Each structure stands twice: as C-alpha cells, then as structure tokens.
Amino acid sequence: MNLKIALLGGDGVGPEVLAQAVKCLQSVETTFNHHFTFSYALVGAAAIDQTGNPLPDKTLELCKNSDAVLFGAVGTPKYDNDPNAKIRPEDGLLKLRKELTLFSNIRPVKVYTSLIDRSPLKKEIISGVDLIIYRELTGGIYFGEKKMNDAGTVASDLCEYSEKEIGRIAHLAFKAAKNRKEKVTLIDKANILESSRLWRKVVTKISESYPEVTLDFLFIDNAAMQMMLNPSQFDVILTSNMFGDIISEEASVISGSIGLLASASIGSEKAMFEPIHRSYAEAEGKDIANPIAAILSAAMLLEHFGLNEEAHSVHLAVENALNNNVVTPDLNPKSKFGTNYVGDYIANSIVDTDDFLNLNDENIGLGRSTII
C-alpha cells in the first residue's frame, strides 16, 4: 500500500516521540513491502515563532492532500503562562481538527500485565481493564462563542451541540461496542446542562438501532469517581468534547503513564493520529520522553487503513519492550533507556507476526534484529 503521511511534530517532546513512530512505520514498510511518503510541516508554538500562525496555510494544505496526519504535541510555557496571549499553540490543533472535520477522537485504555504494578491503583481494581473512549471533537465548549467584557472581569464560553454532531459519533461508538463487550456508557451532566439533555435524547434514540448493545448513563462527576473505583465496568465510553478530555486524562492513571495512551481523530474523509500527552516542555531534548503512545498512534493509523497484521506486529513489538523492561524513566525510574533507544528497540522488533516468537532478543537489544 502507498500512503502519504503528514508529520506535524509540534512543540516540546512532540518531534522526539514522533521520530520514533516514524522509525516504526519505516520498519513496517520494509517488513511488509509498503511505501509511505513522509512530509514534515510546522504547527503550534514552533509555527507561531516562525510564521506568526499556529497552523500555517502550507501545513493545512499538506494535511488536506495527505492520506493521514501523524501528530506530536503542542504547547509551551511561554504561552501557557501568559493569560493575555492572543494566539496560542493549541489554536492550531483546534483549527486543524475543525478544518479536517475530525469529529471523533478514539482513545483506547489498556492495562499491560507487565506494568500492572506500576499503576498507582490497586492490582485488583485495574486487572483486565480494556476500554475505549469516544470523545466528540469539533463541537461543545471548546468551539463555542467566547466573550469577555470590556473591563476584563466577566467571561463566558458557550457550549453548543446539534443532533447531527451527537449522532455521527454516537453511531461510531455503538458500532465499536458491537465488536467488543456490547456496552456503551454515555457520560454527561444531564441533571444540570441542557446540552447534556440533548445528548441523552439523541443517543437514546440511536440506541434503538443497536438492540444488542446495552446503554447506560453516568454523570461526569460520578464517572470520574467510578473510573478510579471500578474501571473494568466500562467498555465503550461516549461523551462530549470537554468531558472526554477530562475523563481520558484521568484514565491514563490506570495504565501507569500517560505516555502509553494513543489516539485517533477520525472524520468522514481524513484522519489524524496522536499521543494524548502534552508537549512536556521540561523534558525537551533530554531523551527521557516515553515514545510508546506515539508508536501506538502509528499502529492505529495502520489499523485505520486495514493493515491489521502490520498494526499487530507493532503491538507485539511494544509488548516485547515492556516485557523486557526496555522503557523510559516514567515507567521505571531506574531505567537507563532513553526515548531514542526505546524507539529503536521497538522498531527493530517489528517483524512478520508469524516469525515473532523466533525473535532474537539479545540482538534486538543491540539494535541488530535477526530471525532464527
């Protein structure tokens, strides 16, 4: 398969972790005889500093003309700590989602057996957790009208949703649940918010078309508590933009590190893949950022195009690294392995899945993958 992939490294550790994802895709190219064309472009603070625009027209055009976008991260303290900044790095990401109509953000949360003791939660609470969050991505309070009075003392943000916006992501969530444990949990605040009451109305109606799927509801405050008390109760979570942002960050605690969580942002024509972690500016250039979320995002890219065996080979390579404790310091404070080494190790572990069990671990650790 031939794919054109736009690479938007962004800020902080974004370019560093993205580079490791590219290594893995290049390994997939070689192993499975595909051809991927990679093109780099600016976004976020890096783009502001060079062009004054967090999403330059050249970057947007590249993304529109590519089959998929692989994204790093955006944000720097320079803008985060300036409440008066008129342009922010995150504006570029929000505009990109809107321009590409990426309305569904899909965030899997899985507990790896080899890491179960690294989670701050008890083993019996998180054992077997395997859930997926469907977060609406182009509507709600993040995109609503924003106002500030002339004195700068009163501000408001409008949270607005339409039946269409809710319906299109709800169908995706129910279809996913059909192939999983057949359960959808809608997270909202319908006891207070009119927009949440519309969510319940639309989702309840849509659920009638999926009789095999159980639908239940949780208010966001209760859902946040349940995520810590009993996360295994969840299968597919469906929620709005802001609530999805919050609950998926909380869910990252379950796996032991936010550096493990990948995501896919899907639209009717385009798709973008990115780790859910922030730019982690304090780690920039220190070779300590966890690249696994970016690598797993690349695996989601492969799955999106039906390259399931190739994606499976990436997942196996990641598990091989975790099982052999080839991880960055966020997962093991005593680890001497850095971002680049972990990326190389995983990329070198990617082989035809039929041959995976015959992989020579010692040679992989030295960066020389061989099959015996």
KEKE-3310 file (N, C-alpha, C; in steps of 0.2 Angstrom, whole numbers, plus 5000, padded with zeros to 4 digits):
npx = (5004:5002:5005:5002:5009:5007:5018:5018:5026:5027:5028:5039:5042:5036:5042:5052:5046:5038:5047:5051:5039:5039:5051:5046:5035:5043:5050:5039:5036:5047:5046:5034:5032:5027:5024:5028:5026:5033:5030:5035:5029:5026:5018:5008:5017:5030:5027:5021:5031:5039:5031:5020:5008:4998:4994:5000:4995:5001:5004:4991:4987:4995:4991:4978:4980:4986:4985:4984:4987:5001:5003:5012:5014:5007:5011:5019:5027:5029:5017:5008:5008:5005:4991:4987:4990:4986:4987:4988:4997:4988:4978:4981:4980:4966:4960:4965:4958:4945:4945:4948:4937:4937:4929:4928:4936:4946:4951:4960:4961:4971:4977:4993:5000:5013:5015:5007:5009:5014:5005:4997:4985:4976:4980:4970:4959:4962:4965:4963:4957:4951:4946:4938:4937:4926:4927:4918:4924:4924:4914:4905:4910:4923:4923:4913:4905:4915:4917:4922:4920:4922:4929:4937:4933:4922:4918:4913:4909:4902:4893:4888:4878:4873:4860:4865:4879:4880:4875:4883:4895:4890:4884:4896:4902:4893:4894:4907:4905:4898:4907:4914:4912:4899:4893:4889:4893:4886:4893:4889:4881:4867:4858:4860:4864:4858:4863:4868:4856:4851:4861:4857:4845:4846:4856:4849:4839:4846:4851:4841:4843:4853:4850:4857:4867:4870:4865:4870:4870:4880:4884:4896:4904:4901:4906:4920:4923:4920:4929:4941:4937:4931:4936:4935:4921:4918:4916:4914:4915:4906:4906:4905:4915:4923:4921:4926:4939:4944:4940:4948:4961:4961:4959:4971:4979:4977:4984:4997:5005:5004:5011:5008:4996:4988:4979:4966:4960:4945:4937:4925:4932:4946:4960:4968:4982:4988:4998:4990:4997:5003:5015:5026:5036:5047:5055:5060:5073:5080:5080:5071:5057:5043:5040:5030:5016:5015:5020:5010:5000:5004:5001:4988:4985:4989:4979:4968:4969:4966:4977:4979:4987:5000:4998:4996:5009:5016:5010:5014:5028:5029:5024:5034:5045:5040:5039:5052:5057:5062:5061:5056:5061:5049:5041:5050:5059:5073:5078:5089:5087:5083:5072:5076:5082:5073:5063:5071:5073:5060:5056:5065:5060:5050:5043:5037:5022:5021:5034:5037:5039:5051:5060:5076:5080:5092:5100:5091:5091:5104:5102:5102:5092:5087:5081:5079)
npy = (4994:5011:5026:5043:5053:5065:5074:5081:5088:5098:5104:5105:5089:5083:5082:5073:5061:5058:5055:5043:5035:5036:5029:5016:5015:5015:5003:4994:4997:4991:4978:4973:4977:4989:5007:5022:5039:5052:5069:5084:5097:5113:5117:5123:5131:5132:5135:5147:5155:5155:5159:5166:5161:5148:5137:5136:5141:5133:5121:5116:5114:5104:5094:5092:5086:5074:5057:5054:5061:5062:5066:5076:5085:5100:5116:5127:5133:5147:5152:5145:5151:5164:5173:5183:5181:5182:5173:5156:5140:5129:5133:5130:5116:5115:5121:5113:5101:5105:5110:5098:5091:5082:5073:5063:5057:5044:5035:5022:5013:5002:4989:4984:4968:4967:4979:4981:4983:4995:5005:5017:5013:4999:4982:4973:4982:4987:4976:4968:4978:4986:4997:5009:5026:5037:5052:5067:5079:5091:5100:5108:5116:5120:5125:5134:5151:5164:5175:5191:5204:5222:5227:5216:5208:5199:5183:5172:5156:5147:5132:5122:5110:5100:5090:5082:5083:5075:5063:5057:5053:5045:5034:5028:5024:5015:5005:5001:4995:4984:4975:4973:4972:4975:4986:5003:5017:5033:5048:5062:5078:5078:5082:5095:5102:5109:5105:5093:5086:5085:5077:5065:5062:5061:5050:5040:5038:5033:5022:5012:5007:4998:4985:4975:4980:4987:5001:5013:5027:5040:5053:5066:5068:5057:5048:5051:5047:5033:5029:5027:5019:5007:5003:4993:4991:4998:4998:5004:5021:5035:5052:5070:5084:5092:5084:5072:5075:5077:5065:5055:5059:5056:5043:5039:5037:5024:5015:5017:5027:5042:5042:5031:5031:5031:5039:5041:5053:5054:5058:5061:5060:5062:5058:5059:5055:5054:5055:5056:5064:5079:5092:5092:5101:5103:5092:5092:5088:5080:5067:5058:5056:5046:5036:5027:5030:5038:5028:5018:5026:5027:5013:5013:5021:5012:5002:5009:5010:4997:4989:4977:4966:4972:4982:4974:4968:4979:4981:4969:4971:4982:4977:4967:4976:4981:4970:4966:4976:4987:5002:5019:5032:5036:5025:5016:5022:5019:5016:5016:5018:5028:5039:5038:5025:5016:5018:5013:5000:4995:4997:4989:4977:4974:4963:4951:4944:4930:4926:4931:4925:4919:4928:4936:4941:4947:4952:4961:4970:4975:4982:4975:4967:4950:4935:4919)
npz = (5000:4996:5005:5009:5022:5033:5044:5059:5070:5080:5097:5111:5117:5106:5093:5095:5100:5089:5080:5083:5081:5067:5064:5067:5058:5046:5048:5047:5033:5027:5031:5027:5014:5010:5005:5011:5011:5018:5025:5032:5043:5050:5066:5080:5094:5088:5075:5076:5081:5069:5059:5064:5065:5071:5064:5049:5032:5023:5030:5033:5020:5016:5025:5021:5008:5011:5015:5029:5045:5056:5072:5084:5098:5105:5113:5125:5139:5138:5131:5139:5151:5150:5151:5143:5130:5113:5103:5103:5104:5105:5097:5084:5084:5087:5076:5065:5068:5066:5052:5045:5048:5059:5069:5078:5092:5097:5110:5116:5131:5140:5151:5153:5157:5161:5167:5177:5191:5191:5191:5200:5206:5214:5211:5210:5206:5193:5185:5170:5164:5149:5139:5129:5123:5116:5111:5107:5095:5088:5092:5105:5121:5118:5106:5106:5106:5113:5126:5133:5144:5143:5153:5157:5167:5167:5160:5147:5140:5127:5127:5114:5105:5091:5085:5074:5076:5088:5084:5074:5080:5090:5083:5078:5091:5095:5085:5087:5100:5097:5092:5103:5120:5120:5126:5130:5138:5141:5146:5154:5160:5163:5172:5175:5163:5148:5136:5138:5140:5128:5122:5129:5124:5110:5109:5116:5107:5096:5101:5099:5087:5089:5096:5102:5110:5126:5134:5146:5158:5165:5176:5174:5186:5194:5186:5185:5198:5197:5188:5195:5205:5199:5186:5177:5174:5162:5145:5131:5131:5128:5125:5127:5121:5131:5142:5138:5136:5149:5156:5149:5152:5166:5165:5160:5171:5175:5167:5171:5165:5156:5145:5138:5131:5116:5102:5090:5078:5069:5054:5041:5030:5032:5043:5059:5069:5086:5101:5117:5127:5133:5128:5136:5140:5149:5147:5135:5123:5132:5130:5137:5136:5135:5121:5117:5117:5105:5096:5097:5092:5079:5076:5076:5065:5055:5057:5054:5040:5037:5038:5047:5051:5051:5060:5071:5073:5077:5089:5096:5096:5105:5116:5118:5121:5134:5141:5143:5150:5143:5144:5146:5159:5165:5167:5173:5186:5187:5175:5162:5149:5135:5125:5112:5111:5116:5105:5095:5099:5098:5085:5079:5083:5075:5065:5053:5059:5061:5063:5075:5088:5086:5088:5091:5105:5111:5101:5096:5107:5105:5094:5082:5073:5071:5063:5068)
capx = (5000:5006:5001:5005:5008:5009:5021:5017:5030:5024:5032:5042:5045:5032:5046:5056:5042:5035:5053:5051:5034:5041:5055:5042:5032:5048:5051:5033:5037:5052:5044:5028:5033:5023:5028:5025:5029:5033:5031:5035:5026:5025:5012:5009:5022:5035:5024:5020:5038:5042:5026:5015:5002:4999:4993:5001:4991:5005:5003:4984:4986:4998:4986:4972:4982:4989:4980:4983:4992:5004:5004:5016:5011:5008:5011:5025:5026:5029:5010:5003:5009:5003:4984:4985:4992:4981:4987:4990:4998:4983:4973:4982:4977:4959:4958:4966:4953:4939:4946:4948:4931:4939:4924:4928:4943:4946:4956:4960:4965:4973:4982:4998:5001:5020:5015:5001:5012:5017:4999:4995:4979:4977:4980:4963:4955:4964:4966:4959:4954:4951:4940:4939:4934:4924:4926:4917:4930:4923:4909:4905:4913:4930:4922:4908:4907:4919:4916:4925:4918:4927:4934:4940:4931:4917:4919:4909:4911:4896:4893:4883:4879:4867:4858:4870:4886:4880:4873:4888:4899:4886:4884:4903:4903:4888:4897:4913:4903:4895:4913:4918:4908:4892:4891:4890:4891:4886:4895:4886:4879:4861:4854:4861:4866:4853:4866:4868:4850:4851:4865:4854:4839:4849:4859:4844:4835:4851:4852:4836:4845:4858:4847:4862:4871:4867:4866:4869:4872:4884:4885:4903:4907:4901:4910:4927:4925:4920:4935:4946:4935:4929:4936:4933:4914:4917:4918:4914:4913:4904:4905:4906:4922:4927:4921:4931:4946:4945:4940:4953:4967:4960:4960:4979:4982:4976:4989:5003:5009:5000:5015:5006:4990:4987:4973:4965:4954:4943:4932:4922:4937:4953:4961:4974:4984:4992:4998:4986:5000:5005:5021:5031:5042:5053:5059:5063:5080:5083:5079:5068:5050:5040:5038:5026:5010:5016:5021:5004:4996:5005:4998:4981:4985:4989:4973:4963:4969:4965:4983:4979:4993:5005:4997:4998:5016:5018:5008:5018:5035:5028:5024:5041:5049:5038:5040:5059:5058:5065:5056:5059:5060:5042:5039:5055:5064:5080:5079:5094:5085:5080:5067:5078:5084:5066:5061:5075:5071:5053:5056:5069:5056:5044:5044:5031:5020:5022:5040:5039:5041:5058:5065:5082:5080:5099:5102:5087:5094:5109:5100:5103:5086:5088:5076:5082)
capy = (5000:5018:5031:5050:5054:5072:5073:5088:5086:5102:5108:5101:5082:5081:5080:5067:5055:5057:5052:5035:5032:5036:5023:5010:5014:5013:4996:4991:4997:4986:4971:4971:4979:4995:5013:5028:5045:5057:5076:5087:5104:5116:5118:5125:5137:5132:5138:5154:5158:5156:5162:5170:5157:5141:5132:5140:5138:5127:5115:5114:5111:5097:5089:5090:5082:5068:5051:5054:5065:5059:5072:5075:5088:5107:5120:5129:5138:5154:5154:5143:5155:5171:5174:5188:5179:5182:5167:5150:5134:5125:5136:5127:5110:5115:5123:5108:5097:5108:5110:5092:5088:5076:5074:5058:5056:5037:5034:5016:5012:4995:4988:4979:4964:4968:4986:4982:4985:5002:5009:5019:5010:4993:4977:4970:4987:4988:4970:4966:4984:4987:5001:5014:5032:5040:5059:5071:5083:5098:5104:5110:5122:5122:5129:5139:5158:5166:5183:5194:5211:5227:5228:5210:5205:5194:5180:5166:5151:5144:5125:5121:5104:5099:5082:5079:5082:5070:5057:5054:5050:5040:5028:5025:5021:5009:5000:4998:4991:4978:4971:4972:4969:4976:4991:5010:5022:5040:5052:5069:5081:5080:5085:5102:5106:5107:5102:5086:5083:5084:5071:5059:5061:5058:5044:5035:5036:5030:5015:5008:5003:4993:4982:4970:4984:4990:5008:5016:5034:5042:5060:5066:5068:5050:5044:5052:5043:5026:5027:5025:5013:5001:5005:4987:4991:5001:4995:5010:5027:5040:5058:5077:5086:5093:5079:5067:5077:5076:5058:5051:5061:5053:5036:5037:5034:5017:5011:5019:5033:5045:5041:5024:5031:5034:5041:5043:5058:5052:5062:5057:5059:5062:5055:5061:5050:5057:5053:5061:5068:5086:5093:5090:5105:5102:5086:5093:5087:5076:5060:5054:5056:5040:5036:5022:5032:5040:5022:5015:5030:5024:5007:5015:5023:5006:4999:5013:5008:4990:4985:4974:4962:4976:4985:4969:4967:4985:4980:4964:4974:4986:4972:4964:4981:4982:4963:4965:4982:4992:5008:5026:5033:5037:5018:5013:5027:5017:5014:5020:5018:5034:5040:5035:5018:5013:5018:5009:4993:4993:4997:4983:4971:4973:4958:4947:4941:4923:4924:4935:4921:4917:4934:4935:4947:4950:4956:4967:4975:4979:4986:4971:4962:4944:4930:4912)
capz = (5000:4996:5009:5010:5029:5035:5050:5062:5077:5085:5102:5117:5115:5101:5087:5098:5100:5083:5076:5085:5077:5060:5063:5067:5051:5041:5049:5044:5026:5025:5033:5024:5007:5008:5003:5015:5009:5024:5023:5038:5042:5056:5069:5087:5095:5083:5069:5078:5081:5063:5054:5067:5064:5074:5059:5043:5027:5020:5034:5032:5013:5016:5028:5016:5002:5013:5017:5036:5048:5062:5076:5090:5103:5105:5119:5128:5145:5135:5130:5144:5157:5148:5150:5139:5124:5108:5099:5107:5100:5104:5092:5078:5084:5086:5069:5061:5069:5063:5045:5043:5051:5063:5074:5083:5095:5099:5114:5120:5138:5141:5156:5151:5163:5164:5170:5182:5197:5191:5192:5207:5208:5216:5205:5209:5203:5186:5182:5165:5161:5142:5137:5123:5124:5110:5113:5101:5095:5085:5095:5113:5124:5116:5099:5106:5106:5119:5127:5139:5145:5141:5159:5158:5174:5166:5154:5146:5134:5125:5125:5110:5101:5087:5084:5069:5079:5093:5081:5070:5084:5093:5078:5079:5097:5095:5080:5090:5105:5094:5091:5109:5125:5119:5131:5129:5143:5140:5151:5153:5166:5161:5178:5175:5157:5143:5130:5140:5140:5121:5121:5131:5119:5103:5110:5117:5101:5091:5104:5097:5081:5091:5102:5106:5114:5132:5135:5152:5159:5171:5176:5174:5192:5196:5181:5187:5203:5195:5184:5199:5209:5196:5179:5172:5172:5156:5138:5126:5134:5124:5129:5124:5120:5137:5147:5135:5138:5156:5158:5146:5156:5172:5163:5159:5178:5176:5164:5174:5162:5150:5139:5134:5128:5109:5100:5083:5077:5063:5051:5036:5024:5034:5050:5062:5075:5090:5108:5121:5132:5132:5125:5141:5138:5153:5145:5128:5122:5137:5129:5143:5135:5133:5114:5116:5114:5098:5092:5096:5087:5072:5075:5075:5058:5051:5058:5050:5033:5036:5039:5054:5053:5052:5067:5076:5073:5081:5096:5099:5097:5111:5122:5119:5125:5140:5145:5144:5154:5139:5145:5149:5166:5168:5169:5178:5187:5187:5168:5158:5142:5133:5120:5105:5112:5116:5099:5090:5101:5096:5078:5077:5085:5071:5060:5051:5066:5061:5065:5081:5093:5085:5088:5095:5110:5113:5095:5096:5111:5102:5088:5076:5073:5067:5064:5068)
cpx = (5004:5002:5006:5004:5011:5012:5021:5020:5027:5030:5035:5044:5041:5037:5050:5052:5039:5041:5053:5045:5036:5046:5051:5038:5037:5050:5045:5034:5042:5050:5038:5027:5027:5027:5024:5029:5028:5034:5030:5032:5026:5018:5013:5014:5028:5033:5023:5026:5041:5037:5021:5008:5003:4997:4993:4997:4995:5004:4996:4983:4989:4994:4980:4974:4986:4983:4979:4988:4994:5006:5008:5013:5012:5008:5018:5023:5025:5022:5006:5003:5007:4995:4982:4987:4986:4981:4991:4992:4993:4978:4974:4979:4969:4956:4959:4960:4946:4940:4946:4942:4932:4935:4924:4935:4942:4952:4956:4963:4965:4978:4986:5000:5008:5020:5010:5003:5014:5011:4998:4989:4980:4976:4973:4958:4956:4965:4961:4955:4956:4945:4943:4935:4932:4922:4924:4922:4929:4918:4910:4908:4919:4929:4917:4910:4910:4918:4919:4922:4924:4932:4938:4939:4925:4918:4914:4911:4904:4897:4887:4884:4872:4866:4863:4877:4886:4879:4878:4893:4896:4886:4891:4904:4899:4891:4903:4911:4901:4901:4917:4913:4901:4889:4893:4888:4892:4888:4893:4885:4872:4856:4855:4861:4860:4856:4867:4862:4848:4855:4861:4848:4841:4852:4854:4840:4840:4851:4847:4838:4851:4855:4852:4866:4867:4869:4865:4872:4876:4885:4893:4907:4907:4906:4918:4928:4925:4926:4941:4944:4934:4930:4934:4926:4913:4920:4919:4911:4912:4903:4907:4914:4926:4927:4926:4938:4948:4945:4945:4960:4967:4962:4967:4982:4982:4982:4996:5007:5004:5004:5013:5000:4990:4980:4972:4959:4952:4937:4929:4927:4944:4953:4968:4976:4989:4992:4994:4990:5002:5012:5027:5037:5048:5057:5062:5070:5083:5083:5076:5060:5048:5037:5032:5019:5010:5017:5014:4999:4997:5002:4991:4980:4985:4982:4967:4963:4969:4971:4984:4985:4999:5005:4999:5005:5019:5017:5012:5025:5034:5028:5030:5045:5047:5039:5048:5062:5063:5061:5060:5058:5053:5039:5043:5060:5071:5082:5084:5093:5081:5075:5070:5080:5078:5063:5064:5073:5065:5053:5060:5066:5051:5046:5037:5029:5021:5029:5042:5042:5049:5063:5071:5083:5087:5101:5097:5089:5100:5108:5101:5098:5088:5083:5080:5077)
cpy = (5006:5023:5037:5052:5061:5071:5080:5086:5091:5105:5103:5094:5079:5078:5073:5061:5053:5054:5045:5032:5031:5030:5017:5009:5012:5006:4992:4991:4992:4979:4968:4974:4984:5001:5019:5034:5050:5064:5080:5094:5106:5117:5120:5131:5137:5136:5146:5158:5160:5160:5167:5167:5150:5135:5136:5137:5132:5121:5112:5111:5105:5092:5087:5086:5076:5063:5052:5059:5062:5065:5071:5079:5096:5110:5121:5133:5145:5156:5151:5147:5162:5171:5179:5187:5179:5176:5162:5144:5130:5127:5132:5120:5110:5117:5117:5103:5099:5108:5104:5088:5082:5076:5069:5057:5049:5036:5027:5016:5005:4994:4982:4975:4965:4975:4986:4984:4992:5007:5011:5016:5002:4988:4975:4975:4987:4982:4969:4972:4985:4990:5006:5020:5035:5047:5063:5077:5090:5102:5106:5116:5125:5126:5134:5146:5160:5173:5185:5202:5216:5228:5222:5207:5199:5190:5174:5162:5147:5137:5124:5115:5104:5091:5079:5078:5076:5063:5054:5051:5044:5034:5025:5021:5015:5003:4997:4994:4984:4973:4970:4968:4971:4981:4998:5013:5029:5044:5059:5072:5083:5082:5092:5106:5104:5104:5094:5082:5081:5077:5065:5057:5058:5051:5038:5033:5032:5022:5010:5004:4998:4989:4977:4974:4987:4997:5010:5023:5035:5049:5060:5066:5061:5046:5045:5047:5035:5024:5025:5019:5007:5002:4999:4987:4994:4997:5001:5016:5032:5047:5065:5079:5087:5088:5073:5069:5076:5069:5054:5053:5057:5045:5034:5035:5027:5013:5012:5024:5035:5044:5034:5025:5035:5036:5042:5048:5056:5057:5058:5056:5058:5059:5058:5056:5054:5054:5058:5065:5075:5086:5092:5094:5104:5096:5087:5092:5083:5069:5055:5053:5049:5040:5031:5024:5035:5034:5019:5019:5028:5018:5008:5017:5017:5003:5003:5012:5001:4986:4982:4970:4966:4980:4980:4968:4973:4984:4975:4967:4979:4982:4969:4969:4981:4975:4963:4972:4987:4998:5014:5027:5034:5030:5014:5019:5025:5015:5019:5021:5025:5034:5036:5028:5014:5013:5014:5002:4991:4992:4991:4976:4970:4969:4955:4943:4934:4921:4928:4931:4918:4923:4934:4942:4951:4954:4962:4972:4979:4982:4982:4965:4956:4939:4923:4907)
cpz = (5000:5000:5010:5018:5030:5042:5053:5069:5082:5090:5107:5114:5109:5095:5089:5098:5093:5078:5077:5081:5070:5059:5063:5060:5046:5042:5046:5036:5023:5025:5028:5017:5006:5007:5006:5013:5015:5022:5030:5037:5050:5059:5077:5088:5090:5077:5070:5078:5074:5058:5057:5067:5067:5069:5052:5037:5023:5024:5033:5025:5013:5019:5024:5010:5004:5015:5025:5039:5055:5066:5082:5096:5102:5112:5122:5134:5143:5134:5136:5150:5156:5146:5145:5131:5119:5104:5103:5102:5099:5099:5086:5078:5083:5079:5064:5062:5065:5055:5042:5045:5055:5070:5079:5085:5098:5103:5118:5126:5140:5147:5153:5158:5166:5168:5176:5189:5197:5191:5199:5210:5210:5211:5204:5206:5196:5182:5176:5162:5153:5140:5132:5124:5118:5112:5107:5101:5092:5087:5102:5115:5121:5109:5100:5107:5113:5120:5133:5139:5144:5147:5161:5165:5173:5160:5153:5140:5133:5123:5121:5106:5097:5087:5079:5072:5084:5089:5077:5074:5088:5089:5079:5085:5098:5091:5084:5096:5103:5093:5097:5115:5125:5124:5130:5135:5141:5146:5150:5160:5165:5166:5178:5168:5151:5137:5132:5139:5132:5119:5123:5126:5113:5104:5112:5111:5096:5094:5101:5091:5083:5097:5106:5111:5120:5133:5142:5153:5165:5171:5177:5181:5195:5192:5183:5193:5202:5191:5189:5204:5206:5188:5174:5170:5165:5150:5133:5130:5128:5127:5124:5124:5126:5142:5145:5137:5145:5158:5155:5150:5162:5170:5162:5166:5178:5173:5167:5171:5157:5144:5135:5130:5121:5108:5092:5082:5070:5061:5045:5030:5027:5041:5052:5068:5079:5097:5112:5126:5129:5129:5130:5140:5142:5151:5139:5128:5127:5136:5134:5141:5132:5125:5112:5114:5107:5093:5091:5092:5080:5070:5073:5068:5054:5051:5054:5043:5032:5036:5046:5056:5055:5059:5072:5078:5078:5088:5100:5100:5104:5117:5124:5123:5132:5144:5147:5147:5150:5139:5147:5156:5169:5170:5174:5180:5187:5180:5165:5151:5140:5127:5114:5106:5112:5109:5094:5092:5098:5088:5075:5078:5080:5065:5058:5058:5066:5063:5072:5086:5092:5085:5093:5099:5111:5107:5094:5100:5109:5095:5081:5076:5068:5068:5063:5067)
residu = (MET:ASN:LEU:LYS:ILE:ALA:LEU:LEU:GLY:GLY:ASP:GLY:VAL:GLY:PRO:GLU:VAL:LEU:ALA:GLN:ALA:VAL:LYS:CYS:LEU:GLN:SER:VAL:GLU:THR:THR:PHE:ASN:HIS:HIS:PHE:THR:PHE:SER:TYR:ALA:LEU:VAL:GLY:ALA:ALA:ALA:ILE:ASP:GLN:THR:GLY:ASN:PRO:LEU:PRO:ASP:LYS:THR:LEU:GLU:LEU:CYS:LYS:ASN:SER:ASP:ALA:VAL:LEU:PHE:GLY:ALA:VAL:GLY:THR:PRO:LYS:TYR:ASP:ASN:ASP:PRO:ASN:ALA:LYS:ILE:ARG:PRO:GLU:ASP:GLY:LEU:LEU:LYS:LEU:ARG:LYS:GLU:LEU:THR:LEU:PHE:SER:ASN:ILE:ARG:PRO:VAL:LYS:VAL:TYR:THR:SER:LEU:ILE:ASP:ARG:SER:PRO:LEU:LYS:LYS:GLU:ILE:ILE:SER:GLY:VAL:ASP:LEU:ILE:ILE:TYR:ARG:GLU:LEU:THR:GLY:GLY:ILE:TYR:PHE:GLY:GLU:LYS:LYS:MET:ASN:ASP:ALA:GLY:THR:VAL:ALA:SER:ASP:LEU:CYS:GLU:TYR:SER:GLU:LYS:GLU:ILE:GLY:ARG:ILE:ALA:HIS:LEU:ALA:PHE:LYS:ALA:ALA:LYS:ASN:ARG:LYS:GLU:LYS:VAL:THR:LEU:ILE:ASP:LYS:ALA:ASN:ILE:LEU:GLU:SER:SER:ARG:LEU:TRP:ARG:LYS:VAL:VAL:THR:LYS:ILE:SER:GLU:SER:TYR:PRO:GLU:VAL:THR:LEU:ASP:PHE:LEU:PHE:ILE:ASP:ASN:ALA:ALA:MET:GLN:MET:MET:LEU:ASN:PRO:SER:GLN:PHE:ASP:VAL:ILE:LEU:THR:SER:ASN:MET:PHE:GLY:ASP:ILE:ILE:SER:GLU:GLU:ALA:SER:VAL:ILE:SER:GLY:SER:ILE:GLY:LEU:LEU:ALA:SER:ALA:SER:ILE:GLY:SER:GLU:LYS:ALA:MET:PHE:GLU:PRO:ILE:HIS:ARG:SER:TYR:ALA:GLU:ALA:GLU:GLY:LYS:ASP:ILE:ALA:ASN:PRO:ILE:ALA:ALA:ILE:LEU:SER:ALA:ALA:MET:LEU:LEU:GLU:HIS:PHE:GLY:LEU:ASN:GLU:GLU:ALA:HIS:SER:VAL:HIS:LEU:ALA:VAL:GLU:ASN:ALA:LEU:ASN:ASN:ASN:VAL:VAL:THR:PRO:ASP:LEU:ASN:PRO:LYS:SER:LYS:PHE:GLY:THR:ASN:TYR:VAL:GLY:ASP:TYR:ILE:ALA:ASN:SER:ILE:VAL:ASP:THR:ASP:ASP:PHE:LEU:ASN:LEU:ASN:ASP:GLU:ASN:ILE:GLY:LEU:GLY:ARG:SER:THR:ILE:ILE)
# end
